[in-house]
Amino acid sequence: VFVPRLREFIEFSVGQRFGPPGTSTILGLTLSREVNRFQAPRVASVDDPEVLEPLPDAPPASLDRQLHDESSTRLWLHLGHRRFRYAEYEGLDAIRDRLLVGLGYYVGASLGKGFALASPDGVPGVDDAFASAAGQITLPLGSSIVRASASVESRYLDVAWRDVLSTAELAAYLRGRALPGQTLFVRGSFASGARTTSPFQLSLGGRTSVRSLPEDRYPGGRVALFVVENRIVVPWPQSAFDLGVTAFADLGRVWPGDAPFGVDSGWQQSVGLGLRLGV
């Protein structure tokens, strides 16, 4: 099912950082204008996705509630604080690249108010309120790194909190002297959308999820994912290019939530081997 969407968006932002770069407080203000318009849903078959036909029946309720035209002018206030020190690591996500990593934490929050001002013809204006919060902490563990992050956002509309979107992740790059040239990468993550009135849908497949599945496989409103990957650097050749191999295992699940056409995928898994090449 395809839903054409036209989104007009303009934003003006200003911010100020107080304190040195490593330990600072951030204060910001944003003024934005957004207009969303939707066209009638159309459908295609899996065998011939290029041919679109009108939806034969009325859209299901889970889809229909996400397709309301609306416009709003919004004012946002942003506040954040971070405390970092930087250290150089080699070969975290690339094979041999050196990367400066911020060790420390960041927390931030935003509050906003929407106003139904000068709405285009035929597009209802929306008076709503917004709130979001996010945080991340990265800690060294010997030559290893552990990172945890979380975020949540929502808007208050029609005397209820709606479009509640949340994420959480715990990841680690594990290294030791007993296994030189190897990095064991592990990650657990969760994402969810609840009481959605704007287009929102998750899926289980793709390069950063369960890698044996296509990207659009198993749509849903909540997803949990676990990844284990052993990345090994091949010491030869070093002068011409970087060479590495990897062995990985993925485990994930999607729950329907309130996403359109959401399903319960059950636990899906993949295992595999990979060749890594850097030039």
NORWO-V736990 format. One record per residue. N is the residue number from 1. RES is the residue in three letters. PHI is phi in whole degrees, 0 to 359 (none if undefined). OMEGA is omega as a letter, one per 40 degrees, with the letter a starting at -180 (none if undefined). D_CENTER is the distance of its C-alpha to the mean C-alpha in Angstrom with 2 decimals. Layout:
BEGIN
n: <N	N>
res: <RES	RES>
phi: <PHI	PHI>
omega: <OMEGA	OMEGA>
d_center: <D_CENTER	D_CENTER>
END
This chain:
BEGIN
n: <1	2	3	4	5	6	7	8	9	10	11	12	13	14	15	16	17	18	19	20	21	22	23	24	25	26	27	28	29	30	31	32	33	34	35	36	37	38	39	40	41	42	43	44	45	46	47	48	49	50	51	52	53	54	55	56	57	58	59	60	61	62	63	64	65	66	67	68	69	70	71	72	73	74	75	76	77	78	79	80	81	82	83	84	85	86	87	88	89	90	91	92	93	94	95	96	97	98	99	100	101	102	103	104	105	106	107	108	109	110	111	112	113	114	115	116	117	118	119	120	121	122	123	124	125	126	127	128	129	130	131	132	133	134	135	136	137	138	139	140	141	142	143	144	145	146	147	148	149	150	151	152	153	154	155	156	157	158	159	160	161	162	163	164	165	166	167	168	169	170	171	172	173	174	175	176	177	178	179	180	181	182	183	184	185	186	187	188	189	190	191	192	193	194	195	196	197	198	199	200	201	202	203	204	205	206	207	208	209	210	211	212	213	214	215	216	217	218	219	220	221	222	223	224	225	226	227	228	229	230	231	232	233	234	235	236	237	238	239	240	241	242	243	244	245	246	247	248	249	250	251	252	253	254	255	256	257	258	259	260	261	262	263	264	265	266	267	268	269	270	271	272	273	274	275	276	277	278	279>
res: <VAL	PHE	VAL	PRO	ARG	LEU	ARG	GLU	PHE	ILE	GLU	PHE	SER	VAL	GLY	GLN	ARG	PHE	GLY	PRO	PRO	GLY	THR	SER	THR	ILE	LEU	GLY	LEU	THR	LEU	SER	ARG	GLU	VAL	ASN	ARG	PHE	GLN	ALA	PRO	ARG	VAL	ALA	SER	VAL	ASP	ASP	PRO	GLU	VAL	LEU	GLU	PRO	LEU	PRO	ASP	ALA	PRO	PRO	ALA	SER	LEU	ASP	ARG	GLN	LEU	HIS	ASP	GLU	SER	SER	THR	ARG	LEU	TRP	LEU	HIS	LEU	GLY	HIS	ARG	ARG	PHE	ARG	TYR	ALA	GLU	TYR	GLU	GLY	LEU	ASP	ALA	ILE	ARG	ASP	ARG	LEU	LEU	VAL	GLY	LEU	GLY	TYR	TYR	VAL	GLY	ALA	SER	LEU	GLY	LYS	GLY	PHE	ALA	LEU	ALA	SER	PRO	ASP	GLY	VAL	PRO	GLY	VAL	ASP	ASP	ALA	PHE	ALA	SER	ALA	ALA	GLY	GLN	ILE	THR	LEU	PRO	LEU	GLY	SER	SER	ILE	VAL	ARG	ALA	SER	ALA	SER	VAL	GLU	SER	ARG	TYR	LEU	ASP	VAL	ALA	TRP	ARG	ASP	VAL	LEU	SER	THR	ALA	GLU	LEU	ALA	ALA	TYR	LEU	ARG	GLY	ARG	ALA	LEU	PRO	GLY	GLN	THR	LEU	PHE	VAL	ARG	GLY	SER	PHE	ALA	SER	GLY	ALA	ARG	THR	THR	SER	PRO	PHE	GLN	LEU	SER	LEU	GLY	GLY	ARG	THR	SER	VAL	ARG	SER	LEU	PRO	GLU	ASP	ARG	TYR	PRO	GLY	GLY	ARG	VAL	ALA	LEU	PHE	VAL	VAL	GLU	ASN	ARG	ILE	VAL	VAL	PRO	TRP	PRO	GLN	SER	ALA	PHE	ASP	LEU	GLY	VAL	THR	ALA	PHE	ALA	ASP	LEU	GLY	ARG	VAL	TRP	PRO	GLY	ASP	ALA	PRO	PHE	GLY	VAL	ASP	SER	GLY	TRP	GLN	GLN	SER	VAL	GLY	LEU	GLY	LEU	ARG	LEU	GLY	VAL>
phi: <none	246	235	295	228	249	237	253	214	220	216	235	228	220	213	221	255	251	101	292	304	285	226	212	248	244	233	215	220	230	243	226	225	223	230	240	232	238	259	296	299	229	234	221	275	297	288	219	289	279	264	257	235	298	297	292	235	296	300	298	302	296	272	299	288	264	243	266	298	199	218	199	253	233	241	242	243	242	219	211	216	221	218	230	232	251	225	265	234	250	69	286	259	271	283	231	300	267	225	278	248	279	263	149	218	220	226	205	212	224	232	214	227	256	229	274	248	49	289	297	301	82	244	295	276	236	259	216	229	233	209	210	212	209	206	210	225	234	235	279	224	65	270	261	225	237	227	232	211	203	207	210	214	197	225	259	214	55	54	204	279	232	51	274	248	219	219	209	209	230	224	213	252	257	221	204	295	290	231	294	78	236	229	265	258	231	210	234	215	216	220	208	229	226	53	281	240	242	305	205	197	252	212	255	266	116	296	259	235	281	286	274	249	297	299	263	282	60	288	186	254	220	217	240	216	228	228	232	216	257	255	240	270	274	289	230	273	260	277	271	198	260	230	210	231	214	235	221	217	238	217	205	209	245	247	295	55	246	286	303	60	293	228	261	282	68	284	247	220	211	227	188	238	220	248	246	225	237	237>
omega: <a	i	i	a	i	a	i	a	i	a	i	a	i	a	i	i	a	a	a	a	a	a	a	i	a	i	a	i	a	i	a	i	a	i	i	i	i	i	a	i	i	a	i	i	i	a	a	a	a	a	a	i	i	i	a	a	i	i	i	a	a	i	a	a	i	a	i	i	i	i	a	i	a	i	a	i	a	i	a	i	i	i	a	i	a	i	a	i	i	i	i	i	i	a	a	a	i	a	i	a	i	i	a	a	i	i	a	i	i	i	a	i	i	a	i	a	i	i	i	i	i	i	a	i	a	i	a	i	a	i	i	i	a	i	i	i	i	a	i	i	a	i	a	i	i	a	i	i	i	i	i	i	a	i	a	a	i	i	i	i	a	a	i	a	a	i	i	a	i	a	a	i	a	a	i	i	a	a	a	i	a	i	i	a	i	a	i	a	i	i	a	i	a	i	a	i	i	a	i	i	i	i	a	a	i	a	a	i	i	a	i	a	i	a	a	a	i	i	i	a	i	a	i	a	i	a	i	a	i	a	a	i	i	a	a	e	a	a	a	a	i	a	i	i	a	i	a	i	a	i	a	i	i	i	a	a	i	i	i	i	a	a	i	a	a	a	i	a	i	i	a	i	i	i	a	a	i	a	none>
d_center: <22.25	21.33	21.15	21.83	20.27	21.68	19.78	21.75	20.17	21.87	21.09	23.35	22.25	24.37	23.71	25.92	25.45	28.28	29.46	29.09	25.80	25.38	26.09	25.31	24.48	22.58	23.65	22.45	23.20	21.59	23.42	21.65	22.92	21.04	22.68	21.23	23.59	23.31	25.80	27.16	25.10	26.42	26.39	26.85	28.06	26.35	29.47	29.43	26.05	27.59	30.05	28.75	30.93	30.97	29.53	32.71	32.21	30.68	26.86	25.97	25.36	21.69	21.22	23.91	22.50	19.40	21.77	23.69	24.40	23.98	24.23	23.95	24.71	22.73	23.53	21.02	22.03	19.81	20.94	19.69	21.42	20.92	23.31	22.88	25.28	24.54	25.59	25.72	24.50	25.27	23.41	20.16	17.90	20.69	24.15	26.23	24.40	24.94	22.07	22.44	20.22	20.08	21.44	21.26	19.04	17.32	17.19	16.69	17.14	17.65	20.14	20.99	23.61	23.84	27.24	28.69	30.48	32.03	30.13	30.89	33.45	32.23	28.82	28.87	27.86	25.68	26.43	23.52	22.09	18.60	17.35	14.28	14.25	12.35	13.93	13.99	17.08	18.16	21.61	24.10	25.91	28.80	27.45	24.18	20.97	19.01	15.72	14.29	11.57	10.75	9.87	11.37	12.35	15.08	18.03	21.68	23.47	26.74	27.41	24.29	20.71	18.50	14.89	13.91	10.14	9.47	7.66	9.94	10.49	13.85	14.63	18.01	19.92	23.38	26.54	30.23	33.63	34.66	32.15	32.24	29.95	27.45	24.00	22.71	18.91	17.65	14.27	13.63	10.44	10.16	8.10	10.38	11.59	15.29	18.10	16.21	18.35	15.91	14.47	11.74	11.56	9.80	11.71	12.85	13.97	13.25	13.55	10.72	11.72	15.35	16.86	19.97	18.35	17.63	14.13	15.20	17.05	17.04	15.22	14.63	13.30	12.48	11.59	12.78	12.81	15.31	16.05	19.29	20.26	23.53	23.64	27.25	28.69	31.85	34.41	36.11	36.19	34.98	36.62	35.42	31.77	29.40	29.28	27.34	26.77	24.21	24.41	21.40	20.83	17.84	17.97	15.74	16.34	15.23	17.08	17.99	17.32	18.20	16.24	18.76	20.41	18.38	20.02	20.46	19.96	21.73	20.82	20.19	20.72	21.31	23.26	24.14	25.48	24.32	26.06	24.54	26.33	26.10	28.56>
END
